[in-house]
Amino acid sequence: MVTLVLKQDVKGLGKRGDVVTVKPGYAHNFLLPKKLAVLAKVSDIELFEKRKEFKHKTVQEKDTVFANIDEIVSERIKKRGLMIRRNANAKGVLYDKVDKKELLEELLVVVPELDVFHVDVKLDEAISKLGKHAVDVLIRMEDREKLVTVIVDVVSTQKQAKMKYSEMKKKLHEEKDNKEAKSKAKSKKS
């Protein structure tokens, strides 16, 4: 069995934020590829439990959290990171761009307290390159709002990272061989 945290409501299984246990085939062939769920880590389970508790807090308690939301967001991102994995070409251009919806979903996983506020990711165009990107996030509660800037790290997938490493290693060996060949050629001339 596989333990997952639902990113969206799934009919017959649970609501967004629920921790569920399903058969491996259902998880790997349906829920994970469709991005309806993520594999549950102990830290994720704790965060989603906090989210459920937070939804039942009073307005006064939510006001207190809203007052410190920028600090909460930065603390959680420092602790866990806001990272999205993508396939990219050798120049670092993504094959599949990262859009507002995906950024928001990932942000809600990292900072579950945001779930009770209206959150708007300010992104003029989808992210199309690997690297760190500053993204503004507007958080609203009734008549108040805060603008928080978060850093999103778009990284290549592990398989691609390994391929790049082996390509780099191959180039280093080729350069080393070329240098050795040049030095031998120079020593023969002398």
N, C-alpha and C positions, 0 to 999 in steps of 0.2 A: 504494500500500500504506500501511497505517496501523499504527503501533507502539503497542501497548497493554501495560499491566501488569495481569495477572489478579488480581481480588480474591477469586475462588473457583476451585476446581478445575473445569475444563471438559473433559468427555470428548472425547478426540480432539485436544485442543489443548494442554493443559498444566495444571500445578498452580498453586495460589495463589502469587502472588509471581513467577511466570515472566514474562519479557518476551517478547511474541510479536508477529509481524508478520502481519496479515491483510488481506483485501480490504476496501475502504471500506464496501461494502454490508453485509458481515457485521458489521463493527464498529458502524456507525451504526444498523442495523436490528435487531440482536440483542444483541450483547454490551453495548453502552453503555446502551440503554434498560432492560435487565434488571439493570443494575448488577453485571455479572459482571466488568467490567474498567473501567479508567480510562485516558484518554489518557496516554501515557508522556512525561514531561518528562525532560530529562537528569538532574535532581536525583532524580526517582523511580527511574530506572534505577540510579543509584548507591546509593540507599537499599536497593533490593531486592537488589542484589548484596551489600551489607553484611549484610543479613538472612540470605542463604544462607551466607555465611562464618560468621556468628555461630552458626548452628545446629550447626556442626561443631566448635565450641570445646569445651574441656574443662570439667569441673564447676568447677574453680578459677577459670577465666576468667569463667564465668557468675556465680559468686559475687561477683566484683569488679564486674561490671556491675550486679548486683542491688543492691549496696551503694550505688551512685551513680545508681540508676534515676530517682529523683525529679529530680535535676539534669539528667539526660539528657532526660527528658520535657519539663521546662520550657525547656531550651535549644532543642530541636527545635520546640516550639510557638512560641517567640519568633521563630525563624528563618523558619518556614514558615506558621505560623498553623493553627488548627483551625477551619475554616470550612465550613459546610454551607449550600447555596443551596436556597431554597424559594419557592414562590409564596405570596403572602399578600394579604389584603384591605387596604383603605386604613387600617384601624386597626392593622395589623401582626399580625393573627391568621393563623396558617398554615392553608392548605387541607389540607395533609398533615403530620401531626405527625412530629417526629424522635424515634425510639425508641432503646433501648439498643443494639440490634444495629447500627444505622446509625452511632451514635457510636463503637462499638467498631471497626467496619470503617475508619472515617475515622482513628481514632487509630492503628491498625496501619499505615496508609499513611504517616502522618506520623512515627511512632516504630516502625520495623521491629524493633527489639530486643525489643519487648514480645511478639513472636510466640512466643518460647520459654517464656514464663511464663504462668501462669493469670491472666487479666485479667477482672475483674468491674466493670462500670460500675454505680455506685450511683445509680439514678434512680427516684424514687418514681412519677412519672408522666411521660409523654412531653412533650417541649418543644412548646408550641403557639403561641409568640409569637416575633417577630423580636427580635434583640438579643443581648447577651452573657449567657451563663448559666454559673454555676460548677457543675461536676459532679465528684463524688468518684469516683475510680477505685481499686479495690483490686487490688494486684499481689501474687501469691503465688508463692513458690518453695519447694517441699517444706514445711517447717514454719515458714517465715518469711513475713511479709507486710508490705506498706507501703501506706499510704493517701496518694494524691496527688490534689490538686485541680487540675483543668484548666479553662480558660475556653474555652467553645465559642461561636463567633460565628455565629448563624443570620442570614443575610442574604437579601434578596429576589433573585430572578433578574435578570439584566441587562435583559431586556425590560421587566420590571416597574419596575426602577429608572429606565429611560428614560421610561416612561409617567408615573411620579411626577414626574420632573423637568419634563416638558412640562406637566403639570397645575399644578405650582407656578409655572412661568413664566407660564402663562395667568392664574392668580390674581393674580400680581404686576402684570401688564398691566391687568387689570380694576380692581385697587385704584388703580393710577396714573391710569387713565382717570376713575375716580370722584372722586379728589382734584382732578384738573384741572377736572372738571365743577363741583364744589363751589366751587372757587376762582373760576371764571368767574361762577358765580351770585352769589357775594359781591361781586365787582367790579362787576357790573351793578347791584346794590342800592345801592352806594355812590355 
